[in-house]
Amino acid sequence: MLCYNLAWKRQHRRKDVINLQTLANLNVPLWDSHIHIFPKKVMCALYTFFYKHYQLELPFSANPETLLQHLREQGVNKAFALVYTHKPGLSRGLNKWLFNLCSAQTWLAPFGAMHPNDPDLLKVVTECLDQYRFPGIKLHCLVQQCRPDNEKLFPIYEILVKRSKGIIIHASNFPLSAEGYLGINYIANLLKHFPTLSLVVPHLGLYDLQKYRTLLEKYEGLFLDTSFVFQNQGFTPPLDEIVEMVLDYPDRFIYGSDYPFILEPPQEGIRRILELNLPRDIYRSLFYRNAAHFLGKISAQ
């Protein structure tokens, strides 16, 4: 990995920073591993929540078809469509809606909802994986107020491992912290029990990015996505730390936007990533190959 670091340091100050047109010229499909899509009524409620609690006035439509059309216009070839529920008992209805949506929008890879307190949790998950044939599920530990290593979830992880399916777990103390639910220690404990689990941790695992080095070395099914980190003008990412980690582990980082829960078009986040002027082969991995590899592992069955 050292050769990547040296090459990047030599070229980092060059003026010919890769731009969006250059990215297109690389002939690399653009995959977004982290978008959210909900029925219009739910999306309106979420927009209201973000404005009421965080004064974030999200600029995008609440209509799911309009959202997806905009994403395609932004150049996205494939996206991981993530849903989650804020209270138990809603997962199955939401997953059925997602299945119908993605049946018509085959460029979407659906990751179904589950709530740790769903009364029919095992049925929720097996329905996603076996009936709907979703490649995985989504767990939002901040919203759902649960630790990733909660033992009540162990039967779910066992199902995922047995079926070679994946999970995306919001487990980072970014953009909001929650000491009782979030942080790398809970992920480390989870992977200790399920070392072959295929797992994406969003938001680059901040603020524990450097600490993830040990886990990336040990668990080959672990990936980190970039969602929201480069999409927030009010936040200055730890660029040197990010670059170092991406250069050292170029096959373990995946581009994600967090659309539409962002304040500007996804291409603005892509532009900021391109301004890092990383080696072109790493951009191929970041924007396409790593997501394709992850999805391929969990879509084979």
N, C-alpha and C positions, 0 to 999 in steps of 0.2 A: 504493500500500500504506500510505502514511502515515495516511490517514483511519482505517484499522483501528487503528493504534497509538494515535491520539488518542482514538478512541471507547473503546477498552479502558481507557486510563488514566482516563477520566472515570468509568467504571462499575466499575472493579476493586474498589473498597472498598464497593460496595453490599452490603446484607445479603441481598438476594434472590438468593443464589447458585443457579444452575441445579442442580436435583437429578435423581436418576434418574427420578422420575416426570415431571418437566418434560421430560426427554429423550424419554420415551415420548410425551408430548403433542406433541412436535415432529413426530410422525408420520414419523420418519426410520428406515429399516431400519438395524439395527446390524450392521455387517460387522466381522469380526475377521480381519485380514490376516496373522496369524502364530500359528497353532496347530501343534502337533506331534501326529502320530498314528502309532502303530506296532502291529504284532501284539503280543498280550499278553506273550509270552515276551520279546520285545525290550524292551518297556516296563518289565517287571520288572527286566531287566538294567540299563537306564538309571537307574531309581530307585535301585538298589543302588549304581551308580557315583556318583551325586550324593551319596548319604549317606556313602559310604566316603571320597570325596575332598574333599567340601565341607561335610560334616555338615548337608546339607539333607534333611530328612525330608519329602518331598512328600506332601501330604494327600489326593491324588486316587487314584481306582481305576486299576489297570493295564489294566482291560478296555476295549478301544476303544469298544464300543457304549455302555458306561456313561459314559465320558468325553464322548462326543458328546451323549448325552441330557442330561447336566448342562450342557453348553454351550448347548443349546437352551433349557433351563430358565432360563439366565442371560439369555435374550433375544436371542441371536445368530441373525440371519437367514441369514447366509452367512459362510463362513470359508475362508481359504486353508489347505489341509492340506499341511504340509511334512514331508518325510522326508529322511533323510540316512544315509550309511553311514560307519562308522569305519575300514573297511578295504576294499580292492578286491575285486571279484568277487561282491559281495552286492547290487548295485544292481538288477539285472534281476528277481530274485525279489521284492524289496521293492516295486518298481514294479508288478509284476503284482498283488500283494496290494492295493496302493493303488487300482489301477484297479477291481478287483472291489468294494472297499469303497465307492468314490465312485460306482460305477454304481448302487448301492442308496441312497446318501446324496447325492442330486443337489444339495443345498445346499452341498456342499463343492467347492472348486476345487482340484484336485490339482496339486502341484508336485513332480515326480519327483526321485528320488535319482540322483546320479552321483558317482563318485570319480575324481579326476584320474588315478589309476593303474589304473582298470578296464582289463583287457586288451582289451575290446571297447567302448571308450568311445563311439565314434561310433555304434555300433549301439544302445547303451544310450540315447543321447539321441534318435536318430531314432525308436526304438521308442516312447519317451514321447510325442513330438510328432506322429508320423504314425499309428502304430497305435492308441495309447491316446488321442490327441488332448488331451493335457494342455496347459494354457495356458503352462506353463513348467517350469523345473527349479530345484532348490535346491543351492547350493554352500556348505559350511560350512568356511571357511578355517582356523578354529582347530582343529576336530576333525580335519580332513583334512590339516592342516599344508601348506598351499599358498598361494601368493600369488594374488590375483585376476587379476593381469596376467601370470601364467605363460604363456609362449608356447605351451606344449603345449595350453592351453585355447583358443587362438585359433580353431581349426577349429570348436569348439563355439559360440563367440560368433558366428562367421560363419553357422552354421546358424540360430541364434536370430534374427539380424537378417534373414536371407533369408526366414524363415518368419513374421516379425513376432511372435515369441514372447518371453516374459519370463524373467527370472532373479532370484532372491532370494539375495543373497550376504551371509553373515555375515562382515563385513570390519571390524568396529568393535573398538576396544580396550576394550570394555565388554560384559559385566561382567568379563571377564578379558582381559589384554593379552598380546600376542605380537608383539614388534617385527618379527620376520622375516616375518610373514604378514599382519598386520592394520594398518589405518591408512589415512587418506585418500589418501596418496601413491600407493598401489597402485590405488585406485579411479580417481584422476585419470589415471593412465597407461592404465588399461583404457579409459576413456571417450575418451581421446585417439585410441586406435586404432579404437574402435567408438562413434562419437558418437551414433548413432541407437539404441543398445541400450536396451531397456526394462528398467530395473533398480530394485529396491528394496534399500536398505541398512537392515538392522534396527537397533534399539536407538538410534535417532536419530543414528547415526554418532558417538556419543560415543567419545572425548572431543574430537572434531574438529568439533563442530556448527557453530561460527561459520565455520570454514574451508570448510564445504560451501556457503556463500553463493555463492562463485565458480562452483562446479560447477552449482548450481541455476540460476544465471543463464544458463549456457552450454548445458546439456543438458536438453532438455525431457522426456526419457524417464526422468529420475532422480527417485526418490521416497525418503523416509525414513519408517520406521515407528517406533511408540512402544514396541515390545515390551520387556517386563521393566522399563523405566525407571520406570514408575509402579506396578509390581507388587511392589516390594521395600521393605519398611518400614525395612530397615537402610541404605538408600541415600537420600540427599537430592538430588533432581535439581536441576540449575542452572535453577531455574524462570524467572528473568528472561530468561536467554538463550533458553530454549525458547519462551517467550511471544513474544519479539521475532522469532524466526525464523518461527514459525507465522503471526504477523500479517503478516510481510513476504512470505511464500510460502504463502498459505492453500490453494493447490491442489496442494501437493507433499508434504504430510504425511498419513500414513495410520495409523489406530488399529490396533494389534496388541497381544495380551496376552502371548504366549509360553506360554500354557496347553498342557499341565499342568505345565510346568517352573517353577512359581511356588508361593508358599507360602500363597496365599489366593485366594478366588474372583475371577474376572476383574472382577466388578462393583466390587470395591474399587479397582482401578486406574482404572476409569471414573469412580468418585466423585472421585478425586484430580484427574483431568483436568478434571472439571466445576467443581471448586473454583477453578480458574483464572479462571472467570467470563468466558470469551472471548465474543465476539459469537456469536449463535445461528447465523448463517449459516456461520461457521467450523466450528462443531460439526457442522453438516450435511455439510460437506466432509470433516471429519476422520473421522467415524464411518460415512460412506457414500459420498459422491459421488466422492472421490478414488480409493478402492479400486475403485469401479465403473468409473471412467474408465480406470484402469490395466488392469483385467481386460478391459474392452471392447476395448482396443487389441490385446491379445494373444490374444483368443478369436475374432477375426473370421474367421480362416481355419481 
